[in-house]
Each structure stands twice: as structure tokens, then as C-alpha cells.
Amino acid sequence: GSPRKLKSAGEKLVVVDFSATWCGPCKMIKPFFHSLCDKFGDVVFIEIDVDDAQDVAAHCDVKCMPTFQFYKNGKKVQEFSGANKEKLEETIKSLI
């Protein structure tokens, strides 16, 4: 489960991508999200399909897709919604 991943990540930055298969902007940014996985090896990237994990999405208070949440030491430190590649990469850089 994702909460376990958050805890096991420890000091590492965790980036959670809440998306849906029917969401156009989500599909658009997914290849970029995957390229960031390769670029930032010390960052933990998690993808959550809101339809498969409605409980998690509700618990994390996700209102629209894509929503990116950033966690450190199990605590949410940043969040934004929208398929903004520059903002996604800049946010990661600012938090690592």
C-alpha cells in the first residue's frame, strides 16, 4: 500500500501522481512523469489510479486530476493540480 511506501521512503522525497485512465491531461503528462523517475533516482515515484483506489484519493483529499502530492518523512509538504511539466520538475528540485 501507498502509506507503507511513504513510511519506508524515510528521508527520500515521495511524489504521488493521482490520475485516471479517462483523464486526457493525465495521459499527456504520464511519459514526462516516467522520465522524471529516471532523472531523479533518489526520489520515490508512486502512481495512483483514482478509480482503483478511491479510498486513497478520498483520504488524500484529491479533487481533480492530475494531482501531484509531495511527501517527506510521511508528511505532505507540497501539492498542486494540473498537468504542468515545468512546475512538476521545479517542485521536485526545490524539495530534494
KOLVEXDREN-310358 format. One record per residue (C-alpha): y, z, x. Coordinates in steps of 0.25 Angstrom, whole numbers. Example, Ala and Ser with C-alpha at 12.3 -4.5 7.8 and 13.67 -1.06 7.14 Angstrom:
2
NODE north    up  east
NODE   -18    31    49
NODE    -4    29    55
//
This chain:
96
NODE north    up  east
NODE     0     0     0
NODE    14    -2     4
NODE    18    13     4
NODE     7    15    15
NODE    13     3    23
NODE    27     9    22
NODE    21    23    28
NODE    13    16    38
NODE    24     8    43
NODE    31    20    49
NODE    44    17    56
NODE    42     2    54
NODE    51    -5    44
NODE    43   -10    32
NODE    48   -22    24
NODE    43   -23    10
NODE    45   -36     2
NODE    43   -35   -13
NODE    41   -49   -18
NODE    34   -56   -29
NODE    26   -69   -29
NODE    35   -75   -40
NODE    48   -72   -33
NODE    54   -84   -27
NODE    63   -77   -17
NODE    51   -68   -12
NODE    43   -81    -9
NODE    55   -86    -1
NODE    57   -74     8
NODE    42   -71    10
NODE    40   -80    22
NODE    52   -74    28
NODE    47   -60    25
NODE    34   -64    32
NODE    41   -70    44
NODE    48   -56    46
NODE    35   -50    46
NODE    32   -58    59
NODE    46   -56    65
NODE    47   -40    63
NODE    33   -36    68
NODE    37   -21    67
NODE    41   -22    52
NODE    31   -20    41
NODE    32   -30    30
NODE    26   -28    16
NODE    26   -38     5
NODE    24   -32    -9
NODE    22   -41   -21
NODE    29   -34   -33
NODE    19   -40   -43
NODE     7   -34   -35
NODE    14   -21   -32
NODE    23   -18   -44
NODE    21    -3   -42
NODE    26    -4   -27
NODE    38   -13   -31
NODE    42    -3   -42
NODE    41     9   -33
NODE    50     2   -23
NODE    60    -2   -34
NODE    59   -17   -31
NODE    67   -24   -42
NODE    67   -39   -37
NODE    60   -47   -27
NODE    60   -49   -15
NODE    64   -35   -12
NODE    63   -30     3
NODE    62   -15     6
NODE    62    -9    19
NODE    55     4    23
NODE    55    13    35
NODE    47    25    36
NODE    43    23    22
NODE    57    23    17
NODE    65    11    11
NODE    76     8    20
NODE    81    -5    14
NODE    79   -14     3
NODE    84   -28    -3
NODE    80   -38   -13
NODE    81   -53   -11
NODE    75   -64    -2
NODE    85   -62     9
NODE    79   -66    22
NODE    91   -62    31
NODE    92   -49    24
NODE    77   -46    25
NODE    77   -49    40
NODE    90   -41    43
NODE    86   -29    35
NODE    73   -29    43
NODE    81   -30    56
NODE    90   -19    52
NODE    79    -9    49
NODE    69   -11    61
//
